[in-house]
Amino acid sequence: MSSFNITNLPNPFTPLAFLHPAVAYQVQIGNYVVVGTLAAFIRDLLCNFRNDYKLVSQYRIGIGTGAYFLARLSTLFYLLASTLFLTYPLNHCVLARKFYEVGCAISVPANSLLIFLRARAIFNSNRYLVLFFFFLWLTVAGTAIMPAIPGMIIAANIGPTKYCTTASDKAYTGIFTIAPPIHDTVIFVAISWRMFQSSHFESSRVNRRLKEVIKASVTGEYLPQFSRAVLKDCQLY
């Protein structure tokens, strides 16, 4: 049997060749997800460009509008930075990772702010509930900056290549991935319940089967048109 020689490979410095097979598979799947997400987001930007332009040119710019565009732009920056970090031979991995982390620290709270503003508008008469939602948003904002703290996450080159990867991270840095889903889920459930309370379904027969209740809360079948639109938009978010 002839001996294996790495120089016989057409591309001996493929970055995944320097990773454990299980890790290489995870990295490859992650790269596909990031690139696909960036492509879908760019398509969404292009499809909504005309509406976004009208929003700026024809309407007064308030807190909600500012938060919306901050979320859009910061998300684009975050996705671009993460895609370049994971797929392009940058060589300067530590610096590239910082751009990635800054994008995360801005885009995650900005997107969560949008749903908080919606909850504030719906529950404006309940001061304590709004303060609770605001506390949840502050938790999201606080945990989102954790990856950017020096020493939390270390970036390095993959072997002798110019491609980058995460060399090590603190165990508790994963908290920043938990806070946003908790924030969004709590507010979504609260908004759904408020919409359900104001529906024709709630004001009609009280004794209904559980199946009907679940269907109404998911599909918004008995809601007024505006309330149903709010519920559907929250579900899409």
Backbone as CSV, one residue per row, in Angstrom:
resi,resn,N_x,N_y,N_z,CA_x,CA_y,CA_z,C_x,C_y,C_z
1,MET,0.862,-1.200,0.000,0.000,0.000,0.000,0.891,1.241,0.000
2,SER,0.603,2.186,-0.898,1.412,3.398,-0.975,1.094,4.302,0.190
3,SER,2.088,5.010,0.660,1.908,5.913,1.795,1.145,7.151,1.367
4,PHE,0.355,7.707,2.322,-0.450,8.903,2.040,0.426,10.137,2.128
5,ASN,0.323,11.005,1.140,1.118,12.230,1.086,0.173,13.397,0.902
6,ILE,0.195,14.317,1.872,-0.728,15.461,1.823,-0.467,16.354,0.630
7,THR,0.757,16.347,0.111,1.072,17.193,-1.040,0.382,16.707,-2.299
8,ASN,-0.139,15.482,-2.300,-0.848,14.964,-3.460,-2.280,15.478,-3.547
9,LEU,-2.761,16.072,-2.474,-4.112,16.621,-2.475,-4.168,17.878,-3.329
10,PRO,-5.260,18.109,-4.061,-5.363,19.315,-4.889,-5.390,20.600,-4.070
11,ASN,-5.902,20.523,-2.846,-5.954,21.708,-1.982,-5.675,21.270,-0.553
12,PRO,-4.400,21.097,-0.199,-4.068,20.552,1.124,-4.387,21.483,2.277
13,PHE,-4.662,22.769,1.991,-4.909,23.725,3.068,-6.386,24.105,3.164
14,THR,-7.256,23.181,2.788,-8.679,23.378,3.043,-8.896,23.457,4.554
15,PRO,-9.539,24.511,5.065,-9.593,24.709,6.525,-10.241,23.559,7.281
16,LEU,-11.275,22.943,6.709,-11.961,21.869,7.423,-11.076,20.647,7.623
17,ALA,-10.001,20.535,6.838,-9.100,19.389,6.989,-8.338,19.441,8.304
18,PHE,-8.283,20.603,8.927,-7.533,20.768,10.176,-8.439,20.686,11.405
19,LEU,-9.686,20.317,11.202,-10.628,20.176,12.304,-11.031,18.716,12.462
20,HIS,-11.462,18.384,13.664,-12.004,17.049,13.905,-13.229,16.850,13.010
21,PRO,-13.429,15.660,12.454,-14.551,15.448,11.530,-15.902,15.911,12.066
22,ALA,-16.182,15.641,13.332,-17.464,16.066,13.906,-17.563,17.586,13.964
23,VAL,-16.457,18.230,14.353,-16.432,19.694,14.414,-16.522,20.283,13.016
24,ALA,-15.815,19.684,12.073,-15.840,20.170,10.694,-17.252,20.119,10.118
25,TYR,-17.981,19.069,10.439,-19.364,18.949,9.962,-20.231,20.057,10.546
26,GLN,-20.092,20.329,11.838,-20.869,21.386,12.475,-20.530,22.752,11.886
27,VAL,-19.237,22.985,11.647,-18.807,24.256,11.064,-19.390,24.426,9.669
28,GLN,-19.376,23.369,8.891,-19.896,23.442,7.532,-21.393,23.734,7.522
29,ILE,-22.143,23.054,8.374,-23.581,23.317,8.461,-23.836,24.748,8.924
30,GLY,-23.046,25.207,9.909,-23.183,26.582,10.383,-22.911,27.595,9.292
31,ASN,-21.918,27.320,8.455,-21.611,28.217,7.339,-22.774,28.292,6.357
32,TYR,-23.377,27.144,6.068,-24.529,27.133,5.164,-25.675,27.963,5.732
33,VAL,-25.914,27.817,7.021,-27.013,28.548,7.661,-26.764,30.053,7.616
34,VAL,-25.528,30.464,7.922,-25.203,31.891,7.942,-25.330,32.499,6.551
35,VAL,-24.788,31.826,5.553,-24.863,32.341,4.184,-26.314,32.389,3.708
36,GLY,-27.083,31.356,4.004,-28.488,31.350,3.620,-29.283,32.446,4.308
37,THR,-28.986,32.692,5.582,-29.667,33.756,6.320,-29.342,35.120,5.738
38,LEU,-28.075,35.339,5.395,-27.679,36.611,4.784,-28.387,36.812,3.453
39,ALA,-28.447,35.771,2.630,-29.117,35.877,1.334,-30.601,36.194,1.506
40,ALA,-31.251,35.527,2.452,-32.674,35.775,2.692,-32.910,37.191,3.211
41,PHE,-32.006,37.678,4.055,-32.173,39.025,4.611,-31.973,40.083,3.530
42,ILE,-30.974,39.893,2.665,-30.758,40.843,1.571,-31.971,40.866,0.644
43,ARG,-32.524,39.710,0.371,-33.733,39.647,-0.453,-34.883,40.395,0.222
44,ASP,-35.006,40.249,1.523,-36.055,40.956,2.259,-35.842,42.464,2.190
45,LEU,-34.581,42.900,2.289,-34.283,44.327,2.172,-34.686,44.862,0.808
46,LEU,-34.363,44.122,-0.237,-34.681,44.566,-1.590,-36.189,44.577,-1.829
47,CYS,-36.886,43.579,-1.318,-38.337,43.508,-1.511,-39.066,44.632,-0.779
48,ASN,-38.512,45.088,0.328,-39.163,46.124,1.139,-38.524,47.494,0.976
49,PHE,-37.642,47.637,-0.002,-36.935,48.911,-0.163,-37.908,50.055,-0.435
50,ARG,-38.888,49.819,-1.308,-39.840,50.880,-1.647,-40.660,51.287,-0.421
51,ASN,-41.117,50.311,0.347,-41.896,50.624,1.550,-41.050,51.348,2.593
52,ASP,-39.788,50.931,2.728,-38.900,51.606,3.679,-38.639,53.048,3.256
53,TYR,-38.520,53.262,1.947,-38.304,54.623,1.454,-39.526,55.495,1.742
54,LYS,-40.709,54.954,1.527,-41.927,55.704,1.840,-42.017,56.004,3.331
55,LEU,-41.581,55.066,4.145,-41.627,55.258,5.593,-40.769,56.436,6.022
56,VAL,-39.640,56.628,5.344,-38.737,57.726,5.683,-39.196,59.038,5.073
57,SER,-39.649,58.999,3.830,-39.932,60.225,3.086,-41.330,60.789,3.323
58,GLN,-42.286,59.958,3.706,-43.667,60.415,3.783,-44.233,60.471,5.201
59,TYR,-43.504,59.940,6.170,-44.020,59.898,7.538,-42.995,60.468,8.511
60,ARG,-43.514,60.923,9.641,-42.637,61.472,10.668,-41.803,60.356,11.284
61,ILE,-40.519,60.629,11.457,-39.608,59.634,12.018,-39.639,59.743,13.540
62,GLY,-40.126,58.706,14.181,-40.189,58.662,15.632,-39.295,57.581,16.202
63,ILE,-39.547,57.241,17.454,-38.731,56.222,18.117,-38.885,54.869,17.429
64,GLY,-40.119,54.531,17.089,-40.355,53.250,16.440,-39.661,53.137,15.095
65,THR,-39.744,54.208,14.297,-39.085,54.196,12.987,-37.574,54.114,13.137
66,GLY,-37.034,54.887,14.079,-35.593,54.833,14.314,-35.137,53.458,14.763
67,ALA,-35.921,52.835,15.660,-35.574,51.489,16.123,-35.650,50.483,14.987
68,TYR,-36.622,50.667,14.104,-36.774,49.752,12.966,-35.554,49.790,12.053
69,PHE,-35.126,50.998,11.683,-33.979,51.100,10.774,-32.674,50.726,11.470
70,LEU,-32.577,51.001,12.758,-31.394,50.546,13.496,-31.323,49.024,13.490
71,ALA,-32.463,48.384,13.681,-32.500,46.920,13.668,-32.141,46.379,12.291
72,ARG,-32.654,46.998,11.247,-32.374,46.524,9.887,-30.897,46.665,9.547
73,LEU,-30.346,47.842,9.788,-28.955,48.094,9.410,-27.985,47.293,10.266
74,SER,-28.247,47.227,11.560,-27.340,46.482,12.437,-27.401,44.981,12.152
75,THR,-28.578,44.488,11.793,-28.689,43.070,11.435,-27.925,42.771,10.158
76,LEU,-28.005,43.671,9.182,-27.225,43.498,7.956,-25.734,43.493,8.256
77,PHE,-25.289,44.416,9.097,-23.870,44.469,9.478,-23.453,43.192,10.198
78,TYR,-24.300,42.734,11.110,-23.993,41.523,11.879,-23.891,40.299,10.971
79,LEU,-24.831,40.158,10.042,-24.813,39.007,9.143,-23.627,39.058,8.190
80,LEU,-23.293,40.252,7.705,-22.117,40.386,6.842,-20.845,40.043,7.603
81,ALA,-20.732,40.573,8.817,-19.530,40.317,9.616,-19.398,38.840,9.961
82,SER,-20.498,38.209,10.341,-20.435,36.792,10.702,-20.153,35.921,9.485
83,THR,-20.717,36.284,8.331,-20.458,35.512,7.113,-18.999,35.605,6.699
84,LEU,-18.441,36.805,6.745,-17.027,36.971,6.399,-16.136,36.241,7.392
85,PHE,-16.462,36.328,8.660,-15.648,35.667,9.683,-15.616,34.157,9.484
86,LEU,-16.741,33.587,9.101,-16.845,32.132,9.014,-16.448,31.561,7.660
87,THR,-16.497,32.367,6.603,-16.323,31.793,5.265,-15.189,32.391,4.450
88,TYR,-14.638,33.535,4.856,-13.644,34.212,4.019,-12.270,34.157,4.688
89,PRO,-11.194,33.967,3.907,-9.843,33.922,4.493,-9.353,35.310,4.897
90,LEU,-9.767,35.769,6.051,-9.453,37.124,6.508,-8.070,37.232,7.126
91,ASN,-7.608,36.172,7.762,-6.313,36.112,8.454,-6.342,36.846,9.792
92,HIS,-6.854,38.076,9.824,-6.915,38.860,11.067,-8.178,38.455,11.843
93,CYS,-8.126,37.305,12.457,-9.330,36.704,13.037,-9.818,37.439,14.284
94,VAL,-8.897,37.914,15.107,-9.296,38.606,16.338,-10.060,39.880,16.000
95,LEU,-9.542,40.658,15.038,-10.211,41.883,14.625,-11.550,41.575,13.965
96,ALA,-11.570,40.552,13.119,-12.815,40.182,12.444,-13.877,39.754,13.447
97,ARG,-13.448,39.052,14.477,-14.387,38.606,15.503,-14.974,39.790,16.257
98,LYS,-14.203,40.851,16.455,-14.703,42.035,17.148,-15.839,42.686,16.362
99,PHE,-15.681,42.787,15.035,-16.767,43.333,14.218,-18.016,42.458,14.346
100,TYR,-17.810,41.180,14.344,-18.895,40.208,14.519,-19.609,40.449,15.846
101,GLU,-18.850,40.626,16.913,-19.431,40.793,18.246,-20.131,42.135,18.398
102,VAL,-19.568,43.193,17.805,-20.213,44.505,17.859,-21.558,44.463,17.140
103,GLY,-21.587,43.805,15.987,-22.848,43.659,15.267,-23.893,42.934,16.086
104,CYS,-23.468,41.898,16.790,-24.383,41.146,17.658,-24.883,42.015,18.803
105,ALA,-23.985,42.795,19.406,-24.338,43.621,20.561,-25.338,44.714,20.208
106,ILE,-25.398,45.090,18.927,-26.336,46.134,18.504,-27.615,45.533,17.939
107,SER,-27.478,44.543,17.075,-28.643,44.024,16.352,-29.612,43.262,17.250
108,VAL,-29.096,42.486,18.194,-29.988,41.693,19.051,-30.881,42.587,19.919
109,PRO,-30.330,43.574,20.659,-31.217,44.460,21.428,-32.121,45.302,20.535
110,ALA,-31.620,45.706,19.359,-32.435,46.532,18.469,-33.660,45.777,17.977
111,ASN,-33.492,44.522,17.629,-34.640,43.731,17.181,-35.607,43.443,18.323
112,SER,-35.081,43.184,19.509,-35.957,42.959,20.664,-36.687,44.236,21.062
113,LEU,-36.062,45.385,20.785,-36.699,46.660,21.107,-37.980,46.854,20.304
114,LEU,-38.006,46.339,19.090,-39.191,46.493,18.248,-40.412,45.836,18.881
115,ILE,-40.241,44.627,19.361,-41.383,43.931,19.967,-41.714,44.520,21.341
116,PHE,-40.708,45.083,22.039,-41.003,45.759,23.307,-41.853,47.003,23.067
117,LEU,-41.523,47.781,22.036,-42.303,48.979,21.733,-43.745,48.619,21.389
118,ARG,-43.915,47.507,20.721,-45.276,47.057,20.410,-46.022,46.691,21.694
119,ALA,-45.335,45.990,22.585,-45.967,45.617,23.849,-46.298,46.855,24.680
120,ARG,-45.421,47.852,24.647,-45.676,49.080,25.404,-46.917,49.790,24.883
121,ALA,-47.104,49.774,23.568,-48.281,50.417,22.992,-49.565,49.680,23.360
122,ILE,-49.503,48.369,23.439,-50.694,47.573,23.740,-51.034,47.605,25.226
123,PHE,-50.007,47.610,26.071,-50.218,47.569,27.526,-49.882,48.914,28.178
124,ASN,-50.121,50.012,27.463,-49.727,51.323,27.985,-50.459,51.703,29.264
125,SER,-51.599,51.081,29.520,-52.349,51.397,30.741,-51.859,50.611,31.955
126,ASN,-51.001,49.635,31.724,-50.473,48.808,32.814,-48.991,49.133,32.996
127,ARG,-48.714,50.077,33.867,-47.349,50.568,34.039,-46.403,49.477,34.527
128,TYR,-46.853,48.672,35.445,-45.970,47.653,36.032,-45.618,46.560,35.021
129,LEU,-46.572,46.225,34.177,-46.288,45.222,33.156,-45.307,45.764,32.123
130,VAL,-45.453,47.041,31.774,-44.502,47.663,30.847,-43.104,47.701,31.455
131,LEU,-43.011,48.013,32.746,-41.711,48.009,33.420,-41.103,46.611,33.437
132,PHE,-41.931,45.601,33.600,-41.435,44.225,33.563,-40.888,43.886,32.180
133,PHE,-41.621,44.278,31.145,-41.131,44.045,29.787,-39.826,44.811,29.535
134,PHE,-39.746,46.026,30.071,-38.529,46.820,29.894,-37.351,46.163,30.604
135,PHE,-37.597,45.594,31.768,-36.541,44.869,32.477,-36.059,43.677,31.646
136,LEU,-36.987,42.969,31.021,-36.593,41.857,30.151,-35.736,42.353,28.995
137,TRP,-36.110,43.509,28.431,-35.318,44.051,27.320,-33.925,44.462,27.798
138,LEU,-33.826,45.053,28.982,-32.511,45.399,29.523,-31.655,44.147,29.712
139,THR,-32.284,43.052,30.090,-31.554,41.790,30.217,-30.999,41.349,28.872
140,VAL,-31.801,41.494,27.832,-31.336,41.161,26.481,-30.161,42.044,26.085
141,ALA,-30.303,43.353,26.331,-29.229,44.281,25.969,-27.957,43.999,26.754
142,GLY,-28.109,43.661,28.035,-26.929,43.389,28.857,-26.208,42.122,28.457
143,THR,-26.966,41.078,28.163,-26.325,39.814,27.784,-25.769,39.855,26.367
144,ALA,-26.314,40.722,25.511,-25.845,40.786,24.124,-24.416,41.303,24.015
145,ILE,-23.978,42.088,25.006,-22.612,42.619,24.944,-21.595,41.660,25.558
146,MET,-22.064,40.561,26.133,-21.144,39.620,26.771,-20.079,39.078,25.819
147,PRO,-20.430,38.689,24.571,-19.384,38.180,23.681,-18.302,39.200,23.360
148,ALA,-18.632,40.503,23.461,-17.658,41.538,23.134,-16.708,41.849,24.284
149,ILE,-16.980,41.322,25.471,-16.089,41.550,26.611,-14.775,40.820,26.375
150,PRO,-13.639,41.503,26.525,-12.339,40.853,26.281,-12.168,39.579,27.100
151,GLY,-11.722,38.538,26.442,-11.471,37.269,27.102,-12.640,36.313,27.114
152,MET,-13.823,36.799,26.766,-14.993,35.923,26.770,-14.919,34.892,25.648
153,ILE,-14.622,35.361,24.446,-14.531,34.482,23.282,-13.217,34.766,22.570
154,ILE,-12.464,33.726,22.296,-11.158,33.856,21.652,-11.252,33.323,20.227
155,ALA,-10.856,34.143,19.266,-10.830,33.734,17.864,-9.413,33.377,17.458
156,ALA,-9.291,32.477,16.501,-7.971,32.046,16.033,-8.093,31.518,14.614
157,ASN,-6.958,31.388,13.965,-6.927,30.810,12.628,-7.124,29.296,12.691
158,ILE,-7.693,28.745,11.644,-7.829,27.293,11.537,-6.526,26.730,10.980
159,GLY,-5.746,26.132,11.851,-4.460,25.586,11.426,-3.584,26.658,10.809
160,PRO,-2.892,26.344,9.712,-2.034,27.335,9.048,-2.777,28.186,8.030
161,THR,-4.106,28.019,7.937,-4.875,28.748,6.934,-5.214,30.148,7.425
162,LYS,-5.815,30.931,6.531,-6.246,32.283,6.872,-7.705,32.316,7.321
163,TYR,-8.341,31.164,7.363,-9.735,31.102,7.790,-9.825,31.145,9.317
164,CYS,-10.967,31.598,9.803,-11.113,31.860,11.236,-12.123,30.916,11.879
165,THR,-11.955,30.760,13.175,-12.888,29.983,13.974,-12.826,30.465,15.414
166,THR,-13.744,29.999,16.223,-13.734,30.304,17.651,-12.886,29.265,18.360
167,ALA,-11.786,29.718,18.946,-10.856,28.794,19.600,-11.361,28.363,20.966
168,SER,-11.909,29.300,21.725,-12.417,28.987,23.061,-13.402,30.061,23.494
169,ASP,-14.261,29.709,24.416,-15.203,30.675,24.980,-15.586,30.234,26.384
170,LYS,-16.042,31.200,27.159,-16.493,30.919,28.518,-17.842,30.200,28.473
171,ALA,-18.044,29.320,29.422,-19.267,28.515,29.424,-20.519,29.377,29.550
172,TYR,-20.443,30.468,30.312,-21.634,31.271,30.567,-21.916,32.302,29.485
173,THR,-21.079,32.362,28.432,-21.377,33.298,27.348,-22.626,32.874,26.580
174,GLY,-23.028,31.616,26.722,-24.231,31.149,26.049,-25.505,31.772,26.573
175,ILE,-25.399,32.518,27.680,-26.588,33.169,28.238,-27.189,34.140,27.229
176,PHE,-26.337,34.768,26.422,-26.840,35.783,25.499,-27.720,35.167,24.407
177,THR,-27.656,33.866,24.212,-28.539,33.206,23.249,-29.864,32.795,23.878
178,ILE,-29.954,32.850,25.200,-31.170,32.434,25.903,-32.086,33.618,26.182
179,ALA,-31.499,34.769,26.518,-32.304,35.930,26.914,-33.259,36.410,25.819
180,PRO,-32.835,36.566,24.558,-33.776,37.046,23.533,-34.992,36.150,23.329
181,PRO,-34.843,34.814,23.240,-36.054,33.989,23.098,-37.011,34.107,24.278
182,ILE,-36.462,34.223,25.490,-37.328,34.382,26.662,-38.093,35.695,26.570
183,HIS,-37.385,36.777,26.263,-38.000,38.095,26.121,-39.106,38.074,25.070
184,ASP,-38.788,37.554,23.890,-39.745,37.571,22.788,-40.940,36.665,23.062
185,THR,-40.694,35.509,23.673,-41.785,34.575,23.945,-42.751,35.128,24.986
186,VAL,-42.207,35.717,26.054,-43.066,36.281,27.105,-43.953,37.380,26.536
187,ILE,-43.364,38.271,25.744,-44.146,39.369,25.179,-45.145,38.848,24.149
188,PHE,-44.730,37.876,23.357,-45.652,37.311,22.372,-46.868,36.677,23.045
189,VAL,-46.643,35.921,24.106,-47.752,35.290,24.827,-48.662,36.356,25.439
190,ALA,-48.052,37.411,25.998,-48.845,38.480,26.606,-49.699,39.197,25.564
191,ILE,-49.102,39.504,24.413,-49.853,40.180,23.353,-50.965,39.280,22.820
192,SER,-50.656,38.011,22.629,-51.665,37.069,22.128,-52.843,36.971,23.094
193,TRP,-52.525,36.929,24.385,-53.593,36.840,25.382,-54.447,38.106,25.401
194,ARG,-53.801,39.271,25.266,-54.566,40.522,25.232,-55.462,40.575,23.993
195,MET,-54.938,40.164,22.852,-55.751,40.140,21.643,-56.924,39.167,21.801
196,PHE,-56.643,38.035,22.434,-57.674,37.018,22.633,-58.769,37.531,23.571
197,GLN,-58.383,38.277,24.589,-59.362,38.811,25.538,-60.315,39.796,24.878
198,SER,-59.820,40.533,23.898,-60.646,41.547,23.243,-61.381,41.008,22.023
199,SER,-61.320,39.708,21.791,-61.910,39.124,20.588,-63.389,38.830,20.787
200,HIS,-64.062,38.584,19.666,-65.467,38.173,19.706,-65.601,36.788,20.328
201,PHE,-64.537,36.016,20.205,-64.545,34.663,20.773,-64.714,34.722,22.286
202,GLU,-63.984,35.637,22.924,-64.017,35.732,24.383,-65.356,36.264,24.865
203,SER,-65.961,37.148,24.080,-67.218,37.756,24.507,-68.440,36.898,24.162
204,SER,-68.234,35.810,23.432,-69.343,34.917,23.099,-69.424,33.795,24.108
205,ARG,-69.724,32.575,23.668,-69.891,31.460,24.585,-68.645,31.219,25.413
206,VAL,-68.802,31.054,26.713,-67.672,30.835,27.606,-67.226,29.387,27.559
207,ASN,-68.180,28.477,27.525,-67.862,27.047,27.565,-67.531,26.550,26.157
208,ARG,-66.276,26.496,25.867,-65.812,26.021,24.573,-64.772,24.938,24.783
209,ARG,-64.620,24.121,23.772,-63.632,23.066,23.858,-62.230,23.648,23.781
210,LEU,-61.303,22.944,24.414,-59.915,23.398,24.427,-59.370,23.527,23.013
211,LYS,-59.780,22.637,22.127,-59.313,22.680,20.749,-59.693,23.984,20.074
212,GLU,-60.898,24.464,20.333,-61.353,25.718,19.750,-60.578,26.902,20.313
213,VAL,-60.286,26.843,21.612,-59.530,27.920,22.250,-58.131,28.020,21.645
214,ILE,-57.475,26.878,21.498,-56.121,26.873,20.932,-56.148,27.366,19.488
215,LYS,-57.131,26.919,18.721,-57.240,27.340,17.327,-57.433,28.839,17.212
216,ALA,-58.273,29.386,18.075,-58.532,30.824,18.035,-57.301,31.627,18.410
217,SER,-56.547,31.145,19.408,-55.362,31.877,19.852,-54.224,31.798,18.848
218,VAL,-54.219,30.763,18.003,-53.151,30.605,17.010,-53.506,31.278,15.692
219,THR,-54.727,31.067,15.222,-55.118,31.582,13.913,-55.726,32.975,13.969
220,GLY,-56.177,33.400,15.173,-56.827,34.701,15.279,-58.175,34.738,14.583
221,GLU,-58.853,33.600,14.546,-60.090,33.462,13.770,-61.179,34.420,14.229
222,TYR,-61.276,34.674,15.520,-62.357,35.503,16.050,-61.906,36.941,16.345
223,LEU,-60.708,37.280,15.938,-60.196,38.615,16.234,-60.661,39.629,15.200
224,PRO,-60.767,40.907,15.594,-60.958,41.962,14.605,-59.768,42.008,13.646
225,GLN,-59.955,42.632,12.508,-58.936,42.597,11.457,-57.599,43.163,11.930
226,PHE,-57.634,44.307,12.630,-56.382,44.916,13.087,-55.688,44.031,14.117
227,SER,-56.456,43.523,15.079,-55.873,42.658,16.108,-55.303,41.387,15.498
228,ARG,-55.978,40.851,14.496,-55.473,39.655,13.832,-54.159,39.948,13.116
229,ALA,-54.062,41.142,12.510,-52.821,41.518,11.830,-51.669,41.646,12.823
230,VAL,-51.947,42.224,13.995,-50.912,42.339,15.030,-50.454,40.961,15.486
231,LEU,-51.417,40.056,15.703,-51.079,38.699,16.138,-50.237,37.982,15.090
232,LYS,-50.625,38.069,13.827,-49.884,37.396,12.763,-48.477,37.965,12.626
233,ASP,-48.360,39.284,12.770,-47.042,39.902,12.654,-46.134,39.463,13.794
234,CYS,-46.693,39.338,14.988,-45.904,38.841,16.124,-45.470,37.398,15.894
235,GLN,-46.355,36.594,15.315,-46.000,35.211,15.024,-44.872,35.139,14.002
236,LEU,-44.920,35.995,12.983,-43.853,36.019,11.986,-42.536,36.445,12.606
237,TYR,-42.581,37.404,13.535,-41.354,37.841,14.204,-40.725,36.694,14.976
